[in-house]
Amino acid sequence: MDIKIRPWRMEDAPRLAASVNNRNIQDNMRDGMPFPYTLADAEAYISTMLSADPNITYVWAITIDDVAIGNVGIFRKGNIYRLTAEIGYYIAEEYWGRGIMTEAVKQACRYVFEYTDIVRISADPFAWNAGSCRVLEKAGFVFEGLLRQNAIKNGEILDMKLYALVKEGTCMKLQEAIKTQLPEAMIYASSLAEAQDGHALLLNLAGRDLLAVSGSLRERFIGEEQEGFRLCSLTHENRITLNHTFPYTVPRALGRGVPTFGFGDRLGYANPVQLQSLVGTNFLPVLAQQSMRELVLMGRNYAQVIDVAAWAVFREGWRQGFGADGDHLKTLEEVETALLAGCSMITLDCSLALNQPSEMQTRGNYFESETVQALGLQYDTALLQQLEQTYAGAIKLVCQVFDQAIRPRGREIDFELSVDETEEVTTPEAHYYIANELHLRGIALTSLAPRFVGEFQKAVDYRGDLAEFCAQLQKHVRIAEHFGYKLSLHSASEKFSVFPVMARETGGRCHIKTSGTSWLEAVECIAKADPALYRDMFRKACLHLDEAKKNYVVDCNPRHLPEIETVSDADLPALMEMDQADVRQLMHMTYGYILADEGLRGRIYRFMEDHRPLYEAEALALYTRHLGDLQ
């Protein structure tokens, strides 16, 4: 895909008309464009741009393989602002979310800075237009402030965001030094960042990501001195310095009011594309998401997981905030470990505390409560006794964790309660009982994950009655709304059939938690590009299937697995398709055993380094599909 900007041509008019004759595009633009937008309108626009003053108006068609798909223009201002300009752009809707607009903006700004005396380019997208804001951020623009009630569009008064790219603030000297001394290096332009005492960016040199810093800023980082900059490894120590220098690289609590998406990244290569997949959505990311069991199997710790996430955030220039989740923690000690490492979210799995003796007694009134009646819930004495017996130990654990670990921390922490790790479906009555008893004890949850009806097996789509799921979900949504927290959907990888239901019924106010998808996508890439490695991984997985199944509720049947020696290299990738449930579940469950083999582990990580573009492209497509179904 060859993305270039070039002058408009009159023969581009039909494409221009087809693109702009779209309310979804015009609603993001200033008034004045006709609608419907006709071929005559397109021809008039192109004629005007071709005859415009070339020292004031810089306008190009955005093309793919020389076919016009959008427009980018930079317009010089006048009077005392004559060395500044404003940028505007759009792209045909079918090309949204693919990074094309970002590249076009970069090319346009690069031309203007190189061939004119303009020193500042600004833009002010509508504040709600997350996709446009993301384009600017990835192109190196800096957010300068919120312009409150700054415009009226379609009869609504709107806030806008002010972004600017300054010629002296684009790290140009640093980039020039890198290009001179390391001509083979690839610079991640979206990482460009400016501090008071220097500039920083991420680059890739011979397959390895490195940090380059200039000015006196480099004295803070550990690395090797070059002429004009310091080249630094992405170590934990340098990540801590990065956090102090650029606070947007620190994980933070994301709160109850925004939809969030939890991403697993077991190998440490998925975070950048996970961030890219969020462009144009309303979701904020929880990147560093690992359970204690995953950490043990992977030989990692929370600090290392947060290191990877922070460097990915810096590489992508992601400034909207991200979370780090200590996932499915079961004890106070585990929670303390995660918080000490910097996790901004705790998911407490209370499965070990269910049906445990406890002195806790029910505090709520469940027989004469108007809320209970309004929610359509029904309790009797026997049910309350059963609920108290089942959940008293869990409620005690939640209170202990909140009072001893979370409340004393002195910072905002997202607190999710998981009651999904059980065979028993969470009834609306049980959900309300848990939430109400915690509320009466002063516990404020950010989200709660019930055990929903149906099967949420790993690596495959939802199995169950969608109508029944929807009916039960509606009741859970009403309870969550009453207490003000989000509903959380666990084991959500590849649950494509439930995503539209979840998005519709929650109004987008939810947390979606995936995990093994990033690993399975790596396995699929290995099947495509390294058949010998895939076969060895498959054999190792088969050896440990029975042991691995003890930790999962899956249908994976060894009798349905192929004889790997009989499968041709060309057919190996088909084994990882969605309809191959047994193979997908096999490879999902046994990742820890595969990576425990030092020989396989080394080969897998070498593959990931050598085939990063393949992996990132495949993973981006998969995550984009997940998030697309949630819109």
N, C-alpha and C positions, 0 to 999 in steps of 0.2 A: 504494500500500500504506500504509494508515493504522495505524501502530503506536501503541497506547495501553495504559496500565494502568488498570484500574477495579476496583471491589469485585466479589467473586464473586457469582454468582446461582445459585440452585438449578438453573435450567435448563441451567447449564454442566456439570452432573455427568456426562452421557454423554461429553462431550469430555475432561473431566478423567480419567475412568476409562480411556478409550482411550489417552491419552497416557502415563499412569503405569504402565500394565500392560505394561512394557517393561524387560527386564533391562538394556539399554544405558543407560537412565536411572537405574534404581535402583542400579546398580553405582557410580554417581558420587555417591550420596546417603548419608546416615547410615542406620544400621539403624533398624528400627521400623516401616517401612511394609510392609503386607501384600503378599504376592505369591502367587497372582494378585491384582491390584487390581481390585475389582469396582465396580459402580455404587453399591452400598450403602456401600462405603468412601469413594467420592467424595462422596456425599451427606453422610456423617458429617463428613468434613473441612470441607466448605463450611459446614455448620451450626456447627461449632466456631469457624471463623474469623469468621463473622458475629456470633457472640456473645462474642468475645474482648475483653479490656480494650483500648479504643482508644488508651490512653496507653502501652501496652506492645507491642502487636502491630499491625504495619502490613503487611497482606498484600493483594495484588492479583492479579487475573487479567491475564495478558498477552494482548492481543487484536490481531488484524488485521481491520480492518473490523468490529469488535465481536464477532468470533468468538474464543472462548477457545482459546489454543494453548499456554499455559504458566502458570507461577506465579512470583512474586517476593515475598519476604517479608523484612521488617526487624524484628528482635526486640530490644527494649530489655533490657539487662542490669540487675542489681540491686546493692544495697548501694553500695559505693564506686565501682562501675562504672556507676551509673545514668544517666550522661550519655553512655554508649557503647552501641553496638548491634552485632548480627551480621546479616549478610545471607545469604540462601539463595535459590536459583532453579533452575528447570529449564524446558526448552521441548521440545515434541514433536519427535521425532527428525527428521521430514521438514523441519523448519525450521532445522536446524543450519547454521552456516556462512554465514548471510545477514545478519548484523549486527543481527538483531532483538533478541537477548538483551542486547546491549550497550546498545541504546537503552532497553530496559525498565529495566535497572539504573540508567541515568542518570536516568530519570524518577522512579524510586522514591527514590533518594538526594536528588534535588533537592527532592522533597516533604518528606522528613524533615528536611532541613537548614533549609528555609524555614518549616515550620510546627511544629517541635518544638524543644526545647532540647538535643537530641542533637548532640554535637560530633565524634563519631568512629564510623565504620562499618567493621567488619572482616569478613574472610572467610578461610577456610583450606581451599582446595581440595586434593585429593590432588595430590602433586607431579607425577604422570605425566599429569594432566589438562590438557594444553596448551590445549585449547579454552576451558576455564573460566578459566584464568589469563589468556588473551588477552582474554576478555570484561572482566575486572577492569581490566587495563592500559588497554584502550581507553576504559573508563569513568572513567579518571583515578586509579584506585587505585595505591598505591605498594607495591612488594614490600619487605617489612621483614625477611624472614629465612626460613630453612628450619627447619621443625619436624621433627627427625629421629625416626623410629620413633614417631610421634605418634598413630597410630590402627591399628586392626585391622579389616579389611574382607574378607569372604569367606575368612577364615582366614589372611590375609596381613598382616603388619605393614608399614605404609606410612609414608613421609614425607609431610608436608604443607607447603604454602607459606602464609605469612602475608602478607596484603595489607590495607591500610587506606586509607580516604579520610577526611581530617580537614577539618572545616569551615573552619578557618583556613588550610588548606593547599591549597585547591582553586582558588586564584587568583581568588576571588570578587570582591575589590576591583578587580583588573585587568579582569575580565570586565565588571563594572559600569561602569568608566570607559570601556571600549570601546563598550559598548552606548549610553552616554550621548552620546559624541562621534561615534561612527561607527555609527549605528543600522542602516545598510544592510549592515554587515560580517557575514560568516558565520564563526563561530569553530569551528575544528577542536578539539572537546572532548578528543579522544584525545591531543592534543599538550601538554596542560597539564603543566607541569613546574616544580619548585621547586628553587631553588639556595639557598645560605646567605644570599645577599644580594638575593634577589628572586625573581620569578616570570617565566615566559615561556610563550608560546603562539603558535600559527600561526593566521592568519585569512585570509579571502579577501575582497578589496575590489574591486569592479568587475572581477571576473575575474582579479585578480592576487593571488597569495599573498604575504603579508607577515608579518614577525615582530614581535610586541609584547612588550616587556620592561618590568618595573617594578622599583621599589626602586633600590638602588645598582648592581644588576646592569646596568642600562641604560647605565652609564658605559663598559662594556666594548664595547658594540656601536655601530656607525656607523648613524645614522638621524636622523629628524626628531622633535624633542621635542613631545609632546602633554601635555595636562593629566593627570598621573598615570602616564604611560608613554611609552616611546619606540617609534616605528614605524620598522621597518628593512627594507630590501630584502634579498632572499636572495642576497647577493653571496658571492664566494669568501672575502673577508676576514671577513665575519660567520660564514661556515661554520666557519672555523678557530677563531673564538672559541666558537662553539657546541660544537665538539669538546672544547675545554678545559673548558667548563662542564658539559657532559653527555656523559660518556665513552661512553655507549651509541650515540652517533652516529658513532663512529670505526670504520671497518672493521677486522675482526680475522680472524686465522686461525681456521677452524672445525674443522679436524682430521680425523682418519681415522674417528672413531667415530660420526659422525652423518651421516644422509643429507642431501644438499645439492642445491639446485636453482638452476641458473644462469639468470638472466633478462637478456635484452637489452632496452635501452630507448633506441632510436636517437633518438627525438624528445624524450625527457625528460618524458613524461607518464604512463608506465606504472608506475613504482615503487610508488606508494601502493597501487594495486589488486593489484599482485604480492604485496605484503605481506599484504593482506587475504585473498588466495587461500590463504595458508599456514595460516590459522586452522583448528585441528582436525587438522592434519597433524603429522608428526614431522620435516618438512624444515626446514632453515635456509636462508636466502636468500643467494645471491651476486648482488648487485644491479648494481653497476657493472662490467659485463662488456663489454669492447670490444677488438677487435683494432686493430692499427696501421692496417690498411687501412680499417676502419670509421671510425676517427678522421679519417683524411685525407678520406674521402668526405663525412663529416658536417661537416668544418671545426671539430672539437672537439679537446680534449686530455683527458688522464686526470684532471687536477684538476677540470675542468668536469663530467665524468661523475660523479666522487665527490661533488662539490657537490650535484648533483641527488639522488643516493642518500641522502646524509646528511640533507637537508631532508625527504625522504620518510619516512625513519626517524623523524625528530622529529615530523612531522605525524601519523603513525600511532601514535606512542608505542611503537614496537617496541623491546623491551629484551632480546631473546634473543640478539642478535648478528647481524651480517651481514658478508659478504665483498665484496671488490672485486677483480676478476680482470683482469689484463693478459693478454688472450686471444690465443692463437695467435701468440705472439711467436717470432721466428726467429733473433735474434742477441743477443749479450750486451749490446749497446748498447740495444736495445729493452727488454730486461729491466730494465736500470738506470733507464731513463726511467720505466717503470711503478712501480718500487719507490720512486723518489724522490718521485713524486706521491702515494704512500700506499697503493698496491695491497697487499692482504693475501694475494693468490693470484697465482701465475704459471702460465700454461699454455704450456709450451714446445713449439712445433711443430718437430719435427726433420726435416721433409720435405726441406729443402735440404741436409741433412747425410747423407742416405741415399746409399749407394753411392759415398761419397767416400773417397779414399785417406786412410789413417790408420795411424800406427805402433802403435795400440792392439792388444794381443794378448789372446786369450781366457784368462781366469784360472780359470774354473770347471771342475769335473769332471762331465762329462755322460754318461760311460759306466758308471761304477761307483757312481753316486749312488743311495742308497736313496730320496731325495726324488723324483728323476726317475722311478724305477720306481713309487713310490706314486702319482704323479700320472698315470701311464699314458703317459708321453712316450717317444719313441724318437728317438735321434740316431745318426748315423754320421759318419764323417770328412768326407764330401762335404757333408753338410748343415751341419756346423759351419763349414766353410770358407765356404760360401755365406752363413751368418748373420753371420760375422765381416766378410765383404766388404760386406754390406748395411748392418750396423748399427754398425760400428766408429766411423765419423765421427759418428754420432748420439750414441753413448755418450761420446765425447770432448767433444761440445758440452754434454751434460748435466753432466758433471763440471766443465767450465769455468764454466758458469753457476752451479752450486751452490757451488763453491769461491770464486769471485770476486765473486758478487753476492748470493747468498742467505745463506750461512753467516756472512759478516762483518756482516750487518745487525743482529744482536743482538736480533732479535724473531722471534716465530713467523711463519712464512710457509707457506701451503699451496702445495705444489709438484706440479703435474700434468704428466705427460709425454703428449704427443699423438703417436701413430704412425698416426693414422687418415687423414691427408691423403695418401693414396696409393691407387693402383688395386689393389695387392696386398692380399689379405685377410691379417690377422695370424694365423698359425697358433698353436696353443698352444705348440709348440716355440719359435717365435720370441718369443712373449710371455715365456716362462720364461727364455729366454736373455738378453733385455734386462734383465729384472728382476734376475736373478741376478748378471749382470756389474755392474750398478749397486750392488747390495747388497754385493758383495765390495769395492767401492770406497768404501763408507761413505755412499752416497747414499740418503736416506730420502724416498721418494715419498709424497705424500698420496693420489694417485690416478693411474691410467693409463688412457688411452683407446685401445683397440685399433681396428684397422679390422675391424669385424665383417662377417660374411658377409651378403650381400644388398645392396640399394640404399637409401641414406639420402639421397635427393634432397631438395632444399629445397622447402618449402611443401606437401608431400604426405605421405601415410602411407608406412610402410615397404613396400618392394617386394621380395619374396623368399619363401623357404620358411620359415615360422615354426618348423616342427619342426627344421629344420637349424640355424636361429638359436639355438633353445633348447639343442640338443645342444652346439653350440660354446660357447655362453655358460656352460654348466655347467663346462666345462673351464677357461675363463678365470676363473670365480669361484674355483675351487679354487686356482689359481695366486695370485690376488690375496689370498685368505685366508692362504695360506702366508707371503706377505711382509708382510701386515698392512695393505695399502692398499685403497682403494675402486676399483671399476671405474667408468669414466666413459663415458657415452653422449653422443656429439656429434651435431649436426644433428638434435636430438630434437624439434624443433617439429612438432606434428601427427603424431607417430609413435605414434598411439593403440594400434595393434595390438600393439606390442612392450612397451608399458608394463607390463601385467600380468605378462608373462613376466619382465621385468627386476626387478620388485618381488619376485616369488616366488623367483626363483633367487638373487638377491643377499641376500635377507632384509632388503631395504630399505637395505642398506649400499652406496650408490652415489651418484654425482654425475650429474645430468641437466642437459645444457647445451642451452638454446634460445637463439635470437637474433632471427630475423626476424619472429617472431609478433607482437610489439608493433607493428611497422611495418605488417604486413598487416592487422591489426585496424583501424589508423587508416585505411588505404586503403578497407576495407570500410565504415567509418563515413562516409567522404567519398562513396562511391558511394550511400549511403542519403540523405544530407542535402545534398549539393552536387554534383549531376550534371555541371554545367559544369566544375567543377574536376576531377572524376574523368576526364572525357573528355580534358581537356588533359594530364593526367598519363599517360593511356593512350597518347596520340599520342606524347608525348615518349619513353615507354618503348619503343614500337615502333621509333623511330628509332635506338635504341642497343642493340637486342636482340643483334645479332651480336657487337658489342664486349663486351657484358656476359657472354655465354655463354663467353667465353674464361676466365673466372674460376670457372666452376661446371661440375659434371657433372650436367646435367639433360637431360630429353627435350624440353623446350619447343619445339614445332614451330610456326613462324610461319604455316603453312598452316591450322592449327587455331584461329587467333585470329579473333575476329569482326570484322566491319566495324563499328567503334564507332558510326558515324553511323546504322546501321540498328537499333541497340538502343534501345528506349524507356527513358526515365528510370526507370520502374517496374521494368524488368528489369535495370538495372545491378547492383544488389546480388547478384543471382543469379550474376553472373560471378565473384564472390569465394567461392562455395561450394566445399566440399572436392572435389566432383567435377569442378571446372573447373581441372584441373591446369595446362594451358598458360597460362591467364591468371594464375593465382596465381604461377607461376614467373616469368612476365614481370615482374609488378609487384614481386616479391621481389628479383630480380636487379638491377633498374635503379634502385633507390632513390637511389643516389649521383648518377646522371645527372639524375634528376628534381629532387633537392634542389640540384643545382649551378645550376639555372635560378633566378635570384634572384626572378623574378616568381612562379614556382610555389612556391618556398620560403616567401615571405612569405604567400601565400594559404593554404598548408598550416598554417603556425603560427597564423595568425589563425583558421582553422577549429578548430584544437585548443583555442584559448582560448575560442572561442564555444560549442563543443560538448563541453566537458569531461565533463559528466554522461553524455552518450550514449557517449562513448569509454570512460569508466571502467566503465560498466555492461556494455558489450560485452566489454571486455578481461577483466573479472573473471569473467564466465561462461566464457570460453575457458580462462583459466588454472586455474580451478576444475576444469574437465573434465580438463586435463592431470594435475593433482595427484590428482584422484579416481581415475583409472585406475592410479595408482602406489601406492595404499594396499592 
